[in-house]
């Protein structure tokens, strides 16, 4: 059974930082592209960053220069380091694992950026 568990969310002031973690179970970690998605209140879920099994990364325009995605193969975990957070980064962050036509979502972790 594939499970993805996000953690690391919380409340932070503008300009602050958070590191989100996505812990995976099962063999999915070694064969899937892992990505982070942001859903702001009342809006659709959007891709923030993704990392392939080979370590190739891509970012949304809003994440470039502020966020860094990385993976720890020994821990089956993907991280999203978020720096210089802005109020518009507020929302739920979801982790997704995708391989061919199969994909799995975590339940999300809430990030609130507010002064």
Residue pairs with C-beta under 8 A, 6 or more apart in sequence:
1 25
1 26
2 24
2 25
2 26
2 28
2 97
2 104
3 24
3 25
3 26
3 104
3 106
4 22
4 23
4 24
4 25
4 95
4 96
4 97
4 104
4 105
4 106
5 22
5 23
5 24
5 106
5 107
6 20
6 21
6 22
6 93
6 94
6 95
6 106
6 107
6 108
6 109
7 20
7 21
7 23
7 109
8 18
8 19
8 20
8 21
8 109
9 18
9 20
9 92
9 93
9 109
9 110
9 111
10 18
10 110
10 111
10 112
11 112
11 113
11 114
12 18
12 85
12 111
12 112
12 113
13 113
13 114
13 115
14 85
14 86
14 87
14 113
14 114
14 115
15 84
15 85
16 85
16 113
17 81
17 82
17 83
17 84
17 85
18 82
18 85
18 111
19 79
19 80
19 81
19 82
20 36
20 79
20 80
20 82
20 93
20 95
20 109
20 111
21 77
21 78
21 79
22 34
22 36
22 77
22 78
22 79
22 80
22 95
22 106
23 75
23 76
23 77
24 34
24 76
24 77
24 78
24 95
24 97
25 76
28 97
28 99
28 104
29 71
29 73
29 76
29 97
30 53
30 73
31 53
31 99
32 53
32 97
32 98
32 99
33 50
33 51
33 52
33 53
33 97
33 98
33 99
34 50
34 51
34 71
34 78
34 95
34 96
34 97
34 98
35 47
35 48
35 49
35 50
35 51
35 95
35 96
35 98
36 47
36 48
36 49
36 50
36 69
36 78
36 80
36 93
36 94
36 95
36 96
37 45
37 46
37 47
37 48
37 93
37 94
37 95
37 96
38 45
38 46
38 48
38 89
38 91
38 92
38 93
38 94
39 45
39 46
39 91
39 92
39 93
39 94
39 108
40 88
40 90
40 91
41 90
41 91
43 91
45 94
46 60
47 60
48 59
48 60
48 62
48 63
48 67
48 80
48 93
49 57
49 58
49 59
49 60
49 63
49 67
49 68
49 69
49 80
50 57
50 58
50 69
51 57
51 69
51 70
51 71
51 78
55 71
57 69
59 67
59 69
62 88
66 82
66 83
66 84
66 85
67 80
67 81
67 82
67 83
68 80
68 81
68 83
69 78
69 79
69 80
69 81
70 78
70 79
70 81
71 77
71 78
71 79
72 78
72 79
78 95
80 93
82 89
82 111
85 111
85 113
86 113
87 113
87 114
88 113
89 111
89 113
90 111
90 112
90 113
90 114
91 110
91 111
92 108
92 109
92 110
92 111
93 108
93 109
93 110
93 111
94 105
94 106
94 107
94 108
95 105
95 106
96 103
96 104
96 105
96 106
97 103
97 104
98 104
